[in-house]
């Protein structure tokens, strides 16, 4: 079978030949976890919301590239790179935003930090909209509904609690429900 994979020299077609005595589960590659940048908590070399992770094919897998060159893998060399999604971050920490909202939200410090100076000044002048606005902002920031004004994502620990918004548009495939 053939599959398009990002190889070391760019995108190439590669066909896999599996030995007859091989269990099909051995075709799977072991993906090494991405190397995480400590300052952004995102995979290293994240560009255009994509980073690449090394894939080590199982031993005795033979791959043929687009030039017809066959290679038998031992399980210790990189076969290809798997693309994974990553987020655009610009230095706004989720932990700092929540702490500012909880303790100094009535002064508008959370909105100033996130890049909304007009709302921060309005909250400062009205003492957090008499406390109601501070409570609402704390909930919105905690649920990651309100984020940085530049459209970037919060810096959250890589294995931390992240929320992913699911949206339905006209381009979304809708499968009709069938009843038994």
C-alpha positions in Angstrom: 0.0 0.0 0.0 1.1 3.6 -0.6 0.9 6.6 1.7 2.2 10.2 1.4 4.6 11.0 4.3 6.9 13.9 5.1 10.3 12.4 4.7 13.6 14.1 5.6 13.9 15.6 2.1 10.2 16.8 1.9 6.9 15.0 1.0 7.5 11.7 -0.8 5.4 8.7 -1.7 6.4 5.7 0.2 5.1 2.1 -0.1 5.4 -0.4 2.8 6.1 -4.1 2.3 5.3 -6.2 5.3 7.0 -9.6 5.7 4.5 -12.5 5.5 5.2 -13.6 9.0 4.7 -10.2 10.5 1.8 -9.2 12.7 0.0 -6.2 11.2 0.3 -4.3 14.5 4.0 -4.1 13.9 3.4 -1.8 10.9 2.7 0.9 13.4 5.4 3.4 14.2 6.5 4.4 17.7 6.2 8.1 17.8 8.7 9.8 20.1 7.0 12.5 22.2 7.6 16.0 20.9 10.3 18.0 22.5 8.6 20.8 24.5 9.8 24.4 24.6 9.9 25.4 28.2 9.0 29.0 27.5 5.9 28.4 25.3 4.9 24.9 26.5 4.4 24.0 22.8 6.4 21.5 20.6 9.7 22.8 19.3 9.8 24.1 15.7 6.1 24.9 15.7 5.3 26.9 12.5 1.9 27.5 10.9 0.2 25.5 13.7 2.1 22.3 12.8 5.2 20.6 14.3 6.7 17.3 13.2 7.4 14.3 15.5 9.9 11.5 14.6 8.5 8.1 13.7 10.5 4.9 14.2 9.1 2.1 12.1 9.0 -1.4 13.6 11.9 -3.7 12.9 11.9 -5.6 9.6 9.6 -3.2 7.8 10.7 -2.5 4.2 9.9 0.8 2.7 10.3 1.8 -0.9 10.5 5.6 -1.7 9.3 7.3 -4.9 12.7 6.6 -6.6 12.3 2.8 -6.0 15.0 2.6 -3.3 14.1 0.0 -0.7 15.2 0.3 3.0 14.7 -2.2 5.7 14.3 -0.6 9.1 15.8 -2.0 12.3 13.5 0.0 14.6 16.2 2.5 15.6 16.2 5.0 12.7 13.7 7.7 11.8 11.4 6.6 9.0 9.4 9.7 8.6 8.0 12.7 10.5 4.4 12.8 11.7 2.7 16.2 11.6 1.0 17.2 14.9 -1.0 20.3 15.7 0.4 23.1 17.9 -0.9 26.4 19.0 0.2 30.0 18.5 1.3 31.5 21.8 2.6 35.0 22.5 3.6 35.1 26.2 0.2 35.3 27.9 0.1 32.8 30.8 -3.2 31.1 31.7 -2.2 30.8 35.4 -1.3 34.5 35.6 -4.6 35.6 33.9 -6.7 33.5 36.3 -4.8 34.7 39.3 -5.1 38.4 38.2 -8.8 37.9 37.6 -9.4 36.2 41.0 -7.4 38.7 43.1 -7.3 41.9 41.2 -10.2 41.6 38.8 -12.1 44.3 40.6 -9.3 46.7 39.5 -9.3 45.5 35.9 -5.8 44.0 36.1 -6.9 40.9 34.2 -8.2 42.9 31.2 -5.1 45.1 31.2 -2.9 42.0 31.2 -4.8 40.4 28.3 -4.6 43.6 26.2 -8.0 45.1 26.7 -7.1 48.5 28.2 -10.5 50.1 27.6 -12.3 47.4 29.5 -9.6 47.3 32.2 -10.1 51.1 32.7 -13.9 50.7 32.8 -13.6 47.9 35.4 -11.2 50.1 37.4 -13.5 53.1 37.5 -16.6 51.0 38.4 -14.8 48.7 40.9 -15.3 45.7 38.6 -18.9 46.7 37.7 -19.7 46.4 41.4 -18.2 43.0 41.6 -20.6 41.4 39.1 -18.2 42.0 36.1 -15.3 40.6 38.1 -17.1 37.4 38.8 -18.2 37.1 35.1 -14.7 37.8 33.9 -13.3 35.2 36.3 -15.6 32.6 34.9 -14.9 33.6 31.3 -11.1 33.6 31.7 -11.2 30.3 33.7 -13.2 28.6 31.0 -10.7 30.1 28.4 -13.5 31.9 26.6 -11.8 35.2 27.0 -8.2 35.1 25.8 -5.4 37.5 24.8 -6.5 40.3 22.5 -4.0 39.5 19.8 -5.8 36.2 19.1 -3.1 34.0 20.4 -3.6 31.1 22.8 -2.6 31.0 26.5 0.6 29.4 27.6 -0.6 26.3 29.4 1.5 23.4 30.5 1.8 20.9 27.6 0.0 18.2 29.5 -2.2 20.7 31.3 -6.0 21.2 31.1 -6.6 22.7 27.7 -9.9 23.4 26.1 -10.5 22.8 22.4 -13.4 24.6 20.9 -15.5 22.5 18.4 -17.3 24.4 15.8 -19.8 23.4 13.1 -19.7 25.3 9.8 -21.1 24.7 6.3 -17.9 22.8 5.5 -18.4 20.4 8.4 -19.5 16.9 7.3 -22.7 15.8 9.0 -23.4 12.1 9.1 -27.1 11.2 9.2 -28.1 9.2 12.2 -29.4 5.7 11.3 -31.8 3.8 13.5 -31.5 0.0 13.8 
